[in-house]
C-alpha cells in the first residue's frame, strides 16, 4: 500500500504540537519558581539543538540516498524515541510523586490565586498591590 509522505509529515507535526502543549507546562510544575526561567531556557536550547542536529542529519541522509522514505524512516525512529522518553518520564514521575501530572494548585503555589482571581477592577487592584508588595516597591 502506498501512503503519501504528506500524511506522515502532517502526523509528525500534530505529534510535535501535542508534545509541546504537554511538556512546556509540565516544566513549570516540576521546577521551582525561582529557577523556572533557566529551566525553560535550557529546555528551549535543547529543543533547538535537536532541531538543528536532525536537520543536518536529514541533509546527510538525502545526500547519500535521495529517497524521501529514508527521511520518513529517520523521523519515525525519532518519533518512537520520543514516545519511549515520554513513557519513561511518566513512569519516573509517578514513582516520585506525580508533579508533572499534577496542577500548580495542587502544589500549593501562591501565584495560582492570581491566575484564578475574578477579573473585576477591585480584584485587579488587589492583585496588582500583591505584586507590588511582593517585590518591595510599595511606597
ZAGU-917753 format. One record per residue: residue in three letters; z, x negated, y negated of N, C-alpha, C, O, CB in turn. Coordinates in nm, 3 decimals. Each point is the difference from the previous one (the first is absolute). Last residue first. Glycine has a CB too. Layout:
! residues N
[ALA; [Z; X; Y]; [Z; X; Y]; [Z; X; Y]; [Z; X; Y]; [Z; X; Y]]
...
END
This chain:
! residues 139
[UNK; [4.850; -0.524; -5.213]; [0.046; -0.056; -0.129]; [0.149; 0.014; -0.018]; [0.054; -0.042; -0.103]; [-0.275; 0.095; 0.005]]
[UNK; [-0.098; -0.129; 0.560]; [0.063; 0.103; -0.082]; [0.057; -0.064; -0.127]; [0.039; -0.116; -0.001]; [0.015; 0.254; 0.207]]
[UNK; [-0.287; -0.345; 0.180]; [-0.062; 0.010; -0.131]; [0.064; 0.105; -0.090]; [-0.053; 0.033; -0.106]; [-0.157; -0.109; 0.211]]
[UNK; [0.271; -0.085; 0.390]; [0.082; -0.056; -0.106]; [-0.061; 0.004; -0.137]; [0.029; -0.088; -0.081]; [0.065; -0.054; 0.251]]
[UNK; [-0.235; 0.316; 0.283]; [-0.052; -0.133; -0.034]; [0.071; -0.059; -0.121]; [-0.036; -0.109; -0.045]; [-0.184; 0.175; 0.139]]
[UNK; [0.348; 0.362; 0.075]; [-0.008; -0.087; 0.118]; [-0.049; -0.138; -0.035]; [0.043; -0.098; 0.062]; [-0.085; 0.298; 0.077]]
[UNK; [0.059; 0.150; -0.465]; [0.132; -0.050; 0.033]; [-0.006; -0.101; 0.115]; [0.073; -0.100; 0.000]; [0.026; 0.317; -0.078]]
[UNK; [-0.496; -0.006; -0.037]; [0.042; -0.084; -0.112]; [0.138; -0.058; 0.027]; [0.024; -0.118; -0.026]; [-0.161; 0.257; -0.133]]
[UNK; [-0.036; 0.172; 0.468]; [-0.069; -0.128; 0.008]; [0.043; -0.094; -0.112]; [0.015; -0.120; 0.022]; [-0.209; 0.234; 0.086]]
[UNK; [0.369; 0.322; -0.112]; [0.049; -0.070; 0.119]; [-0.065; -0.138; 0.011]; [0.068; -0.099; 0.028]; [-0.031; 0.320; 0.089]]
[UNK; [-0.187; 0.072; -0.449]; [0.126; -0.064; -0.039]; [0.062; -0.074; 0.119]; [0.065; -0.102; -0.018]; [-0.028; 0.280; -0.157]]
[UNK; [-0.429; 0.066; 0.255]; [-0.028; -0.111; -0.090]; [0.127; -0.071; -0.039]; [0.004; -0.123; -0.002]; [-0.204; 0.243; -0.084]]
[UNK; [0.237; 0.268; 0.343]; [-0.057; -0.107; 0.081]; [-0.029; -0.121; -0.087]; [0.023; -0.114; 0.042]; [-0.123; 0.281; 0.115]]
[UNK; [0.250; 0.219; -0.373]; [0.107; -0.055; 0.081]; [-0.051; -0.117; 0.084]; [0.068; -0.101; 0.014]; [0.044; 0.327; -0.007]]
[UNK; [-0.425; 0.013; -0.257]; [0.085; -0.078; -0.089]; [0.115; -0.064; 0.079]; [0.037; -0.115; -0.025]; [-0.097; 0.266; -0.168]]
[UNK; [-0.220; 0.143; 0.422]; [-0.075; -0.121; -0.032]; [0.084; -0.089; -0.090]; [0.002; -0.122; 0.018]; [-0.221; 0.245; 0.004]]
[UNK; [0.388; 0.299; 0.081]; [0.010; -0.089; 0.115]; [-0.076; -0.131; -0.024]; [0.042; -0.106; 0.046]; [-0.020; 0.306; 0.103]]
[UNK; [-0.047; 0.138; -0.476]; [0.137; -0.052; 0.005]; [0.018; -0.096; 0.117]; [0.070; -0.101; -0.012]; [0.013; 0.312; -0.095]]
[UNK; [-0.506; 0.014; 0.049]; [0.026; -0.104; -0.101]; [0.142; -0.057; 0.008]; [0.019; -0.120; -0.021]; [-0.185; 0.233; -0.125]]
[UNK; [-0.051; 0.072; 0.599]; [0.031; 0.061; -0.129]; [0.034; -0.110; -0.099]; [0.040; -0.109; 0.041]; [0.043; 0.321; 0.071]]
[UNK; [-0.214; -0.238; 0.378]; [-0.073; -0.059; -0.111]; [0.026; 0.070; -0.133]; [-0.086; -0.006; -0.089]; [-0.087; -0.062; 0.252]]
[UNK; [0.482; -0.038; 0.310]; [-0.086; 0.099; -0.063]; [-0.062; -0.057; -0.127]; [0.055; -0.091; -0.062]; [0.086; 0.276; 0.157]]
[UNK; [-0.011; -0.521; 0.301]; [0.062; 0.074; -0.109]; [-0.096; 0.104; -0.055]; [-0.121; -0.024; -0.005]; [0.262; -0.176; -0.051]]
[UNK; [-0.198; -0.145; 0.412]; [0.009; 0.141; 0.036]; [0.063; 0.084; -0.111]; [0.031; 0.117; 0.021]; [-0.014; -0.186; 0.217]]
[UNK; [-0.079; -0.408; -0.274]; [-0.127; 0.047; 0.054]; [0.001; 0.150; 0.026]; [-0.104; 0.065; -0.008]; [0.071; -0.289; 0.109]]
[UNK; [0.425; 0.001; -0.247]; [-0.098; 0.005; -0.108]; [-0.133; 0.054; 0.050]; [-0.069; 0.071; -0.073]; [0.183; -0.263; -0.037]]
[UNK; [0.236; 0.119; 0.413]; [0.035; 0.114; -0.084]; [-0.095; 0.011; -0.119]; [-0.021; 0.110; -0.052]; [0.261; -0.133; 0.121]]
[UNK; [-0.268; -0.339; 0.238]; [-0.064; 0.122; 0.048]; [0.037; 0.119; -0.086]; [-0.076; 0.097; -0.006]; [0.076; -0.189; 0.236]]
[UNK; [0.180; -0.360; -0.279]; [-0.120; 0.030; -0.076]; [-0.067; 0.129; 0.045]; [-0.083; 0.054; -0.073]; [0.053; -0.296; 0.040]]
[UNK; [0.420; 0.040; 0.249]; [0.029; 0.080; -0.118]; [-0.124; 0.040; -0.077]; [0.001; 0.102; -0.069]; [0.215; -0.217; 0.055]]
[UNK; [-0.157; 0.028; 0.555]; [-0.048; -0.069; -0.119]; [0.018; 0.089; -0.123]; [-0.043; 0.115; -0.001]; [-0.124; -0.243; 0.141]]
[UNK; [0.264; 0.189; 0.354]; [0.099; 0.014; -0.105]; [-0.039; -0.072; -0.128]; [0.086; -0.035; -0.080]; [0.085; 0.055; 0.256]]
[UNK; [-0.412; 0.050; 0.257]; [0.062; -0.130; -0.022]; [0.107; 0.006; -0.108]; [0.072; -0.098; -0.020]; [-0.284; -0.009; 0.091]]
[UNK; [-0.058; 0.483; 0.039]; [0.088; -0.026; 0.113]; [0.073; -0.133; -0.016]; [0.109; -0.019; 0.054]; [-0.261; 0.153; 0.092]]
[UNK; [-0.178; -0.006; -0.461]; [0.121; 0.082; -0.016]; [0.099; -0.025; 0.113]; [0.121; 0.004; -0.021]; [-0.257; 0.169; -0.097]]
[UNK; [-0.294; -0.373; 0.127]; [0.086; -0.066; -0.097]; [0.131; 0.077; -0.017]; [0.105; -0.060; -0.020]; [-0.309; -0.031; -0.098]]
[UNK; [-0.035; 0.140; 0.587]; [-0.037; 0.025; -0.138]; [0.097; -0.072; -0.091]; [0.106; -0.045; 0.043]; [-0.203; 0.269; 0.017]]
[UNK; [-0.086; -0.343; 0.467]; [0.091; 0.086; -0.075]; [-0.055; 0.030; -0.138]; [-0.118; -0.021; -0.027]; [0.309; -0.074; 0.154]]
[UNK; [-0.373; -0.207; 0.213]; [-0.035; 0.139; 0.028]; [0.094; 0.098; -0.069]; [-0.007; 0.120; 0.024]; [-0.084; -0.194; 0.194]]
[UNK; [0.150; -0.398; -0.254]; [-0.139; 0.023; -0.039]; [-0.044; 0.144; 0.024]; [-0.092; 0.048; -0.066]; [0.044; -0.286; 0.118]]
[UNK; [0.488; 0.085; 0.079]; [-0.015; 0.003; -0.146]; [-0.143; 0.032; -0.042]; [-0.019; 0.070; -0.099]; [0.203; -0.235; 0.081]]
[UNK; [0.076; 0.138; 0.475]; [-0.100; 0.094; -0.046]; [-0.020; 0.008; -0.150]; [-0.031; 0.107; -0.051]; [0.084; 0.017; 0.250]]
[UNK; [0.239; -0.395; 0.137]; [0.056; 0.102; -0.087]; [-0.100; 0.096; -0.061]; [0.040; 0.101; -0.057]; [0.133; -0.262; 0.011]]
[UNK; [-0.252; -0.210; 0.369]; [0.085; -0.057; -0.106]; [0.046; 0.104; -0.101]; [0.044; -0.036; -0.109]; [-0.164; -0.179; 0.138]]
[UNK; [-0.172; 0.305; 0.350]; [0.112; -0.073; 0.059]; [0.096; -0.054; -0.106]; [0.115; -0.031; 0.031]; [-0.263; -0.030; 0.158]]
[UNK; [-0.252; 0.288; -0.318]; [0.088; 0.094; 0.070]; [0.122; -0.070; 0.059]; [0.109; 0.057; 0.002]; [-0.307; 0.085; 0.049]]
[UNK; [-0.135; -0.409; -0.254]; [0.067; 0.083; -0.099]; [0.097; 0.098; 0.065]; [0.112; 0.019; -0.048]; [-0.312; -0.041; -0.100]]
[UNK; [-0.078; -0.242; 0.421]; [0.104; -0.082; -0.061]; [0.079; 0.082; -0.101]; [0.123; -0.011; -0.007]; [-0.263; -0.196; 0.040]]
[UNK; [-0.227; 0.420; 0.155]; [0.101; -0.025; 0.104]; [0.115; -0.081; -0.056]; [0.116; 0.032; 0.022]; [-0.295; -0.024; 0.155]]
[UNK; [-0.192; 0.069; -0.456]; [0.078; 0.122; 0.020]; [0.108; -0.019; 0.107]; [0.110; 0.053; -0.014]; [-0.310; 0.080; -0.053]]
[UNK; [-0.100; -0.488; -0.012]; [0.083; 0.021; -0.119]; [0.088; 0.124; 0.018]; [0.118; -0.003; -0.034]; [-0.295; -0.107; -0.110]]
[UNK; [-0.144; 0.021; 0.475]; [0.110; -0.097; 0.007]; [0.095; 0.019; -0.118]; [0.122; -0.005; 0.017]; [-0.271; -0.159; 0.104]]
[UNK; [-0.242; 0.420; -0.122]; [0.090; 0.045; 0.106]; [0.121; -0.093; 0.013]; [0.113; 0.046; 0.016]; [-0.308; 0.054; 0.104]]
[UNK; [-0.141; -0.227; -0.420]; [0.069; 0.120; -0.049]; [0.098; 0.054; 0.104]; [0.112; 0.039; -0.033]; [-0.311; 0.016; -0.109]]
[UNK; [-0.080; -0.418; 0.262]; [0.100; -0.042; -0.099]; [0.080; 0.119; -0.052]; [0.121; -0.010; -0.019]; [-0.268; -0.183; -0.046]]
[UNK; [-0.214; 0.284; 0.352]; [0.107; -0.067; 0.075]; [0.111; -0.044; -0.095]; [0.118; 0.016; 0.030]; [-0.284; -0.093; 0.144]]
[UNK; [-0.218; 0.255; -0.368]; [0.073; 0.105; 0.072]; [0.117; -0.060; 0.077]; [0.110; 0.055; 0.001]; [-0.322; 0.081; 0.018]]
[UNK; [-0.079; -0.434; -0.229]; [0.079; 0.073; -0.099]; [0.082; 0.111; 0.065]; [0.116; 0.021; -0.035]; [-0.289; -0.072; -0.137]]
[UNK; [-0.134; -0.193; 0.433]; [0.114; -0.085; -0.033]; [0.091; 0.070; -0.101]; [0.122; -0.014; 0.006]; [-0.261; -0.191; 0.039]]
[UNK; [-0.261; 0.418; 0.060]; [0.090; 0.005; 0.116]; [0.125; -0.086; -0.027]; [0.111; 0.041; 0.034]; [-0.308; -0.004; 0.120]]
[UNK; [-0.145; -0.056; -0.472]; [0.064; 0.132; -0.002]; [0.100; 0.013; 0.115]; [0.110; 0.051; -0.019]; [-0.316; 0.048; -0.088]]
[UNK; [-0.061; -0.484; 0.089]; [0.099; -0.002; -0.108]; [0.075; 0.133; -0.007]; [0.121; 0.002; -0.023]; [-0.263; -0.164; -0.105]]
[UNK; [-0.213; 0.139; 0.425]; [0.109; -0.084; 0.050]; [0.111; -0.008; -0.106]; [0.118; 0.008; 0.032]; [-0.281; -0.143; 0.110]]
[UNK; [-0.228; 0.354; -0.266]; [0.074; 0.080; 0.098]; [0.118; -0.077; 0.057]; [0.107; 0.056; 0.022]; [-0.317; 0.068; 0.034]]
[UNK; [-0.090; -0.344; -0.341]; [0.084; 0.092; -0.076]; [0.081; 0.091; 0.093]; [0.112; 0.038; -0.033]; [-0.279; -0.044; -0.154]]
[UNK; [-0.143; -0.285; 0.389]; [0.103; -0.078; -0.068]; [0.096; 0.091; -0.076]; [0.121; -0.016; 0.009]; [-0.281; -0.177; -0.029]]
[UNK; [-0.217; 0.394; 0.214]; [0.094; -0.043; 0.103]; [0.115; -0.080; -0.060]; [0.115; 0.019; 0.038]; [-0.302; -0.023; 0.127]]
[UNK; [-0.163; 0.124; -0.449]; [0.078; 0.119; 0.035]; [0.102; -0.034; 0.109]; [0.113; 0.047; -0.005]; [-0.307; 0.101; -0.056]]
[UNK; [-0.110; -0.482; -0.053]; [0.096; 0.022; -0.109]; [0.087; 0.121; 0.029]; [0.122; -0.004; -0.021]; [-0.283; -0.097; -0.143]]
[UNK; [-0.184; 0.018; 0.457]; [0.097; -0.108; 0.015]; [0.108; 0.015; -0.106]; [0.119; -0.018; 0.027]; [-0.297; -0.137; 0.069]]
[UNK; [-0.193; 0.438; -0.113]; [0.100; 0.045; 0.097]; [0.103; -0.109; 0.032]; [0.111; 0.030; 0.043]; [-0.281; 0.125; 0.053]]
[UNK; [-0.222; -0.224; -0.375]; [0.109; 0.069; -0.070]; [0.111; 0.042; 0.095]; [0.115; 0.012; -0.042]; [-0.280; 0.068; -0.127]]
[UNK; [-0.177; -0.507; 0.215]; [0.018; 0.136; 0.053]; [0.123; 0.064; -0.064]; [0.109; -0.056; 0.004]; [-0.217; -0.010; 0.215]]
[UNK; [-0.081; -0.402; -0.269]; [-0.024; 0.103; -0.102]; [0.011; 0.145; 0.049]; [-0.047; 0.092; -0.067]; [-0.099; -0.257; -0.041]]
[UNK; [0.363; -0.333; 0.228]; [-0.062; 0.109; 0.074]; [-0.021; 0.117; -0.096]; [0.096; 0.069; -0.034]; [0.013; -0.143; 0.253]]
[UNK; [0.042; -0.343; -0.389]; [-0.024; -0.042; 0.138]; [-0.073; 0.105; 0.081]; [-0.081; -0.033; 0.087]; [0.285; -0.106; -0.101]]
[UNK; [-0.080; 0.236; -0.432]; [-0.087; -0.118; -0.004]; [-0.037; -0.043; 0.141]; [-0.115; -0.034; 0.027]; [0.220; -0.039; -0.243]]
[UNK; [0.205; 0.423; 0.155]; [-0.137; 0.045; -0.028]; [-0.098; -0.116; -0.009]; [-0.118; 0.016; 0.030]; [0.212; 0.179; -0.152]]
[UNK; [0.368; -0.289; 0.185]; [-0.053; 0.074; 0.116]; [-0.145; 0.043; -0.022]; [-0.083; -0.011; 0.090]; [0.314; 0.092; -0.040]]
[UNK; [-0.002; -0.286; -0.409]; [-0.027; -0.097; 0.107]; [-0.060; 0.070; 0.122]; [-0.095; -0.049; 0.060]; [0.284; -0.096; -0.142]]
[UNK; [-0.046; 0.419; -0.270]; [-0.117; -0.079; -0.040]; [-0.038; -0.102; 0.107]; [-0.118; -0.018; 0.029]; [0.183; 0.049; -0.267]]
[UNK; [0.328; 0.213; 0.298]; [-0.115; 0.089; 0.019]; [-0.128; -0.074; -0.038]; [-0.102; 0.012; 0.067]; [0.245; 0.192; -0.114]]
[UNK; [0.259; -0.428; -0.034]; [-0.029; 0.007; 0.144]; [-0.119; 0.091; 0.030]; [-0.080; -0.029; 0.089]; [0.323; -0.014; -0.043]]
[UNK; [-0.086; 0.019; -0.490]; [-0.061; -0.127; 0.037]; [-0.037; 0.002; 0.149]; [-0.108; -0.045; 0.037]; [0.241; -0.075; -0.216]]
[UNK; [0.106; 0.487; 0.023]; [-0.135; -0.001; -0.059]; [-0.074; -0.128; 0.035]; [-0.119; 0.004; 0.032]; [0.200; 0.141; -0.219]]
[UNK; [0.371; -0.105; 0.313]; [-0.086; 0.083; 0.085]; [-0.142; 0.007; -0.055]; [-0.095; 0.007; 0.077]; [0.295; 0.128; -0.008]]
[UNK; [0.125; -0.367; -0.321]; [-0.030; -0.071; 0.125]; [-0.092; 0.083; 0.088]; [-0.094; -0.054; 0.060]; [0.316; -0.063; -0.073]]
[UNK; [-0.069; 0.318; -0.386]; [-0.085; -0.117; -0.028]; [-0.042; -0.071; 0.128]; [-0.117; -0.031; 0.020]; [0.233; 0.004; -0.240]]
[UNK; [0.191; 0.385; 0.247]; [-0.133; 0.050; -0.036]; [-0.095; -0.117; -0.024]; [-0.116; 0.004; 0.042]; [0.218; 0.203; -0.144]]
[UNK; [0.347; -0.315; 0.184]; [-0.064; 0.056; 0.119]; [-0.140; 0.051; -0.028]; [-0.092; -0.021; 0.080]; [0.316; 0.081; 0.004]]
[UNK; [0.036; -0.207; -0.446]; [-0.036; -0.113; 0.084]; [-0.071; 0.048; 0.126]; [-0.101; -0.059; 0.042]; [0.298; -0.071; -0.131]]
[UNK; [-0.019; 0.456; -0.196]; [-0.119; -0.063; -0.059]; [-0.046; -0.120; 0.081]; [-0.120; -0.022; 0.015]; [0.195; 0.100; -0.239]]
[UNK; [0.324; 0.132; 0.357]; [-0.113; 0.090; 0.022]; [-0.128; -0.061; -0.057]; [-0.104; 0.005; 0.065]; [0.258; 0.194; -0.071]]
[UNK; [0.246; -0.427; -0.071]; [-0.034; -0.007; 0.142]; [-0.121; 0.088; 0.030]; [-0.088; -0.039; 0.077]; [0.328; -0.007; -0.020]]
[UNK; [-0.062; 0.065; -0.489]; [-0.064; -0.130; 0.023]; [-0.044; -0.014; 0.145]; [-0.109; -0.049; 0.028]; [0.249; -0.051; -0.210]]
[UNK; [0.108; 0.481; 0.065]; [-0.134; 0.007; -0.060]; [-0.075; -0.131; 0.023]; [-0.120; 0.002; 0.029]; [0.204; 0.159; -0.203]]
[UNK; [0.365; -0.146; 0.312]; [-0.082; 0.089; 0.084]; [-0.143; 0.010; -0.053]; [-0.095; -0.002; 0.078]; [0.301; 0.133; -0.018]]
[UNK; [0.106; -0.372; -0.316]; [-0.029; -0.072; 0.125]; [-0.089; 0.085; 0.090]; [-0.095; -0.050; 0.060]; [0.315; -0.073; -0.076]]
[UNK; [-0.065; 0.326; -0.375]; [-0.093; -0.108; -0.032]; [-0.041; -0.079; 0.123]; [-0.117; -0.033; 0.018]; [0.219; 0.019; -0.243]]
[UNK; [0.229; 0.346; 0.262]; [-0.131; 0.061; -0.016]; [-0.105; -0.105; -0.034]; [-0.115; 0.010; 0.043]; [0.224; 0.203; -0.117]]
[UNK; [0.333; -0.362; 0.102]; [-0.045; 0.047; 0.133]; [-0.138; 0.063; -0.009]; [-0.086; -0.026; 0.085]; [0.325; 0.064; -0.018]]
[UNK; [-0.024; -0.172; -0.465]; [-0.047; -0.116; 0.076]; [-0.050; 0.042; 0.137]; [-0.097; -0.057; 0.051]; [0.259; -0.090; -0.174]]
[UNK; [0.026; 0.486; -0.145]; [-0.120; -0.056; -0.063]; [-0.057; -0.117; 0.077]; [-0.121; -0.007; 0.022]; [0.210; 0.081; -0.240]]
[UNK; [0.327; 0.127; 0.355]; [-0.119; 0.081; 0.031]; [-0.127; -0.059; -0.061]; [-0.105; 0.001; 0.065]; [0.252; 0.199; -0.054]]
[UNK; [0.342; -0.325; -0.021]; [-0.097; -0.088; 0.064]; [-0.133; 0.070; 0.025]; [-0.089; -0.056; 0.064]; [0.277; -0.066; 0.042]]
[UNK; [0.202; 0.337; -0.295]; [-0.015; -0.120; -0.082]; [-0.099; -0.100; 0.060]; [-0.034; -0.098; -0.066]; [0.267; 0.132; -0.013]]
[UNK; [-0.124; 0.379; 0.310]; [-0.068; 0.025; -0.126]; [-0.023; -0.127; -0.082]; [-0.105; -0.014; -0.063]; [0.207; 0.239; 0.064]]
[UNK; [-0.081; -0.254; 0.538]; [0.093; 0.034; -0.108]; [-0.075; 0.011; -0.132]; [-0.102; -0.066; -0.021]; [0.290; -0.050; 0.143]]
[UNK; [-0.440; 0.216; 0.346]; [0.041; -0.111; -0.085]; [0.096; 0.049; -0.108]; [-0.015; 0.112; -0.050]; [-0.204; -0.230; 0.093]]
[UNK; [0.022; 0.423; 0.274]; [0.062; -0.108; 0.076]; [0.063; -0.105; -0.089]; [0.107; -0.053; 0.031]; [-0.273; 0.094; 0.148]]
[UNK; [-0.085; 0.342; -0.341]; [0.116; 0.049; 0.073]; [0.077; -0.112; 0.068]; [0.121; 0.012; 0.022]; [-0.240; 0.202; 0.013]]
[UNK; [-0.289; -0.297; -0.268]; [0.102; 0.039; -0.096]; [0.126; 0.053; 0.069]; [0.109; -0.009; -0.057]; [-0.290; 0.062; -0.106]]
[UNK; [-0.195; -0.155; 0.424]; [0.055; -0.125; -0.055]; [0.113; 0.033; -0.097]; [0.103; -0.068; -0.001]; [-0.326; -0.048; 0.028]]
[UNK; [-0.032; 0.467; 0.152]; [0.102; -0.049; 0.093]; [0.063; -0.129; -0.049]; [0.117; -0.027; 0.026]; [-0.240; 0.135; 0.162]]
[UNK; [-0.247; 0.096; -0.420]; [0.130; 0.063; -0.026]; [0.110; -0.050; 0.093]; [0.117; -0.003; -0.040]; [-0.240; 0.203; -0.039]]
[UNK; [-0.310; -0.382; 0.155]; [0.051; -0.034; -0.133]; [0.129; 0.073; -0.034]; [0.092; -0.065; -0.051]; [-0.326; 0.023; -0.021]]
[UNK; [0.002; 0.136; 0.491]; [0.067; -0.130; -0.008]; [0.059; -0.028; -0.137]; [0.114; -0.045; -0.009]; [-0.270; -0.037; 0.181]]
[UNK; [-0.100; 0.487; -0.070]; [0.125; -0.007; 0.076]; [0.077; -0.130; -0.024]; [0.123; 0.001; -0.010]; [-0.229; 0.144; 0.182]]
[UNK; [-0.323; -0.050; -0.368]; [0.090; 0.106; -0.047]; [0.132; 0.001; 0.076]; [0.097; 0.061; -0.045]; [-0.296; 0.073; -0.018]]
[UNK; [-0.145; -0.440; 0.190]; [0.051; -0.031; -0.134]; [0.099; 0.104; -0.048]; [0.102; -0.034; -0.061]; [-0.316; -0.081; 0.011]]
[UNK; [-0.008; 0.190; 0.460]; [0.093; -0.112; 0.010]; [0.062; -0.031; -0.135]; [0.121; -0.020; -0.011]; [-0.253; -0.073; 0.203]]
[UNK; [-0.209; 0.414; -0.172]; [0.123; 0.051; 0.061]; [0.105; -0.109; 0.010]; [0.118; 0.025; -0.024]; [-0.252; 0.140; 0.154]]
[UNK; [-0.291; -0.291; -0.286]; [0.065; 0.090; -0.096]; [0.131; 0.053; 0.055]; [0.101; 0.003; -0.071]; [-0.325; 0.061; -0.017]]
[UNK; [-0.044; -0.321; 0.372]; [0.056; -0.084; -0.105]; [0.073; 0.086; -0.104]; [0.107; -0.038; -0.047]; [-0.290; -0.131; 0.084]]
[UNK; [-0.054; 0.393; 0.300]; [0.118; -0.066; 0.057]; [0.067; -0.089; -0.105]; [0.123; -0.003; -0.008]; [-0.228; 0.009; 0.237]]
[UNK; [-0.301; 0.195; -0.342]; [0.105; 0.102; 0.008]; [0.129; -0.060; 0.055]; [0.109; 0.034; -0.046]; [-0.283; 0.144; 0.079]]
[UNK; [-0.205; -0.454; -0.040]; [0.047; 0.028; -0.136]; [0.111; 0.104; -0.002]; [0.096; -0.013; -0.076]; [-0.323; -0.043; -0.007]]
[UNK; [0.017; -0.037; 0.492]; [0.080; -0.115; -0.041]; [0.054; 0.020; -0.141]; [0.115; -0.035; -0.029]; [-0.251; -0.114; 0.177]]
[UNK; [-0.162; 0.471; 0.014]; [0.128; 0.009; 0.071]; [0.092; -0.116; -0.038]; [0.120; 0.019; -0.017]; [-0.235; 0.099; 0.208]]
[UNK; [-0.322; -0.125; -0.361]; [0.077; 0.108; -0.063]; [0.135; 0.017; 0.067]; [0.100; 0.024; -0.067]; [-0.314; 0.092; 0.006]]
[UNK; [-0.086; -0.419; 0.252]; [0.051; -0.054; -0.126]; [0.081; 0.107; -0.074]; [0.103; -0.032; -0.060]; [-0.301; -0.125; 0.045]]
[UNK; [-0.019; 0.291; 0.404]; [0.106; -0.095; 0.035]; [0.063; -0.057; -0.126]; [0.122; -0.013; -0.009]; [-0.240; -0.043; 0.224]]
[UNK; [-0.254; 0.336; -0.259]; [0.117; 0.077; 0.041]; [0.117; -0.092; 0.035]; [0.116; 0.033; -0.027]; [-0.267; 0.147; 0.112]]
[UNK; [-0.268; -0.374; -0.197]; [0.056; 0.068; -0.116]; [0.128; 0.074; 0.038]; [0.098; -0.003; -0.075]; [-0.328; 0.026; -0.023]]
[UNK; [-0.057; -0.236; 0.422]; [0.105; -0.084; -0.059]; [0.068; 0.066; -0.120]; [0.115; -0.030; -0.031]; [-0.241; -0.169; 0.109]]
[UNK; [-0.094; 0.492; 0.324]; [-0.040; -0.069; -0.122]; [0.116; -0.084; -0.055]; [0.114; 0.046; -0.001]; [-0.278; 0.139; -0.050]]
[UNK; [0.078; -0.063; 0.566]; [0.083; 0.046; -0.110]; [-0.036; -0.082; -0.123]; [0.006; -0.123; 0.003]; [0.183; 0.193; 0.154]]
[UNK; [-0.396; 0.057; 0.367]; [-0.014; -0.076; -0.123]; [0.086; 0.064; -0.108]; [-0.014; 0.119; -0.029]; [-0.220; -0.191; 0.093]]
[UNK; [0.222; 0.039; 0.512]; [0.000; 0.085; -0.118]; [0.000; -0.089; -0.124]; [0.055; -0.110; 0.001]; [0.067; 0.295; 0.123]]
END
